[in-house]
Amino acid sequence: MEDNLKYITAPPHIKEKSDVTKIMFCFILALLPVALFAVYKYNLNALIHLIITIVVCMSTDYLYRFFVKKQTNITDGSAIVTGILLAMVIPAEAPYYIGIISGIFAILIVRHIIGGIGKFYLNPVVVSKCLLLIVFPEAMSKYSESVSNLPVERMLNGYSVNTFRMMVGNVDGNMGEICAAALLIGAIILVVTGVIDIYIPAAYILAFILTICVLNIGHLNTNYIIGQIAGGGFLLAVWFLATDYKSAPVTLKGQIIYGIILGLLTGAVRVFGNSGENIYFVLLIGNILTPLIENFTIPKPFVN
Amino acid sequence: MKLHSYLGGITVKSHKTQSKDCEIKSLVPQADMVYPLLSYGENVVRPCVDIGDKVKIGQKIACAQDDMLGVFSSVSGVVKAIEDRAISNKTQKTIIIENDNNYEEDDFYEVIGLDQMDYDDITEIVGKYGIREYDSSQKPLYEKLKYAKGKSTEYVIINAVECEPYFTSVYRRILEEPELIVNGIKVLRHLFPKAEIVMAIGEDKMDAVIEMEKRLKNEPDTEVAAIENKYPSGDFTYLIYQILGNVYKSDTEAIQNGVISVLADTVCALSTAVLEGIPPMSRVITLSGSESNNPGNYEVLFGTSVDDVIKLSGGVKQEPYMIVNGGVFKGEIIENTDIPVTAGVEGILLLSKKEAPIYEPEECIRCGRCMNVCPDRLVPEKLLKYAVSGKTAGFLKWHGDECSLCGCCSYVCPAHIPLMGYIKDIKSKINKEGEK
């Protein structure tokens, strides 16, 4: 503390009235339409999942900080954001232990051990989702109806989809992925409140559209492109997961390159793969590339 | 005049209304006067009076070799002590004079007409009078003039921007003593006959801009520029960039390229020294902050203690949460108010806990706000990481050496991390290693 005092009393002596809690509140606000729609559609199941993930995330965070005697700012809300997002990437019919496992894994292993002690930032939600997909493949595909109602899977198998139903969430999928309209409202909230920059999403979406167009040049139609964007967690990934502060590059050029890489890879796995869930593995690859991208995009200083 | 705008920087609540309309008042010191003997490089300033000597106003009490960097008594009285004192974390030799309150004046130097002086004569006067830049650097002006000699100076920039919140002393001087600045500009014109003189004033002080434009209407090649109202517009690098579109890292680099910049207060001191023969013995400071009973602008004799200034101005409402020597962005918190006012004290701020809270830092969330406001286009988040872990190589790889320590990153950080404190620390460590 004595040592710390020298730094905290250093100039400037006035500070902007912003804090981490406010930023996290904006994220929660942006996630609210998505979460509310999930509850509207899957009722009690969705609500229980949400409560489980949020409570598990917050308590894991609190206990970890308590045991390593780190300052306990449980109120800053980042654990709540992680909790909501974790619930949004699992299907409503999944067993409840999925939420408990993913919450503990995301906060304890990914955030605090790999990210804190190991100083290698990965998005807890993405890593946790990837783990669940590998370890519990059956539990993670418990959608309420048959797989044939998953829009992206239908498209990948050559069927056409009803994009209007995808917009209003009248399809099946992971809880946060189904309603494109709710996700877009959330995206608008994120951009308007200024908590995220537009560079990653813009580069991501453009690169993605370009890739699927090039790889599918023979049978292209607008329905296909809109379906690809609106379905299978793409919008959730673009606006809420790829823009995660800790796991995305901070440099401007780096953000654009990161968006392009994610867009290219997502386009490729959508066209050549057979599952909408592949996008989470793409995000994981992006996270791993982040330090490398940052090192290649050190901005030129004003004075040189 | 068309200005270039730079990326980054921040718009801050100016807090200037408290002192903006307060006329400059002179303070009569009560306590003993303390004169620090500030050396510059190899020019060591040594006392030229002894304990017990009687001195008058304007009498030289210390100087370096060849009469350079003179220090002058601002009161009449007796030399009480010559001792080492701790002034803002540094031990400095000081001369202490007991004020006899008679204010007897010494004979000042003879005034020669401006026409009969050449560049070297003026440089000599500036050197002997020990005129320094009126900011915390306190760089002797004669060093600049000496360096600029023989180089074709194209632009002289007078810095009256005052982008730091709270400060209004330069603004008040422009409104109350415009002649002094106009005369200073005449001296500068004599020094640099071919240069274009640009006076830079913050655009939030439009009445000062209009006043100067009116006064300088008949001066050839002299312009007033209204500078964008954000911090750190008044800092050397960004100011020159805004006016000329060129980026210079240091004073010397700018002078080499024909650009010299001086502060408005320094120009006033230049004018009184050259045209009236009076050495610099006082400065105008802003005393402000919500704990001050009478915020305003005060003309303070050099050597008056900060404690005296606070008392004479009317005292404090409550014990201030912090007392800052300088601006809120660059000034240092002072624990001990027993330090003297010198050319380097731009203002004294008595701040309450509400306006200048000290936060416990939280974890960095990598939001990138520090990067967006950085006028040097660096990535403070990375610099912080390397500064905390002490990795000099990584710090330099991310161009940490180009950081101008403006403090914008610390200001915006939502986790309240004192980035500037850490970066300053590692920078001084790098500088020390470089000297070895």
Interface residues (C-beta under 8 A of the other chain):
Chain A: N4 K6 Y7 I8 T9 A10 P11 P12 H13 I14 K15 E16 S18 D19 V20 K22 I23 Q71 N73 D76 S78 Y121 V195 D197 Y245 K246 V250 T251 E294 I298 P299 K300 P301 F302 V303 N304
Chain B: Y6 L7 I10 V12 P165 T237 Y241 V247 Y248 K249 M322 V324 G326 V328 F329 K330 G331 E332 I333 L349 L351 E355 A356 P357 I358 Y359 E360 P361 E362 E363 I365 R366 C367 G368 R369 M371 P375 D376 R377 L378 V379 E381 K382 K397 W398 H399 E402 S404 G407 S410 Y411 V412 C413 P414 A415 H416 P418 M420 G421 Y422 K424 D425
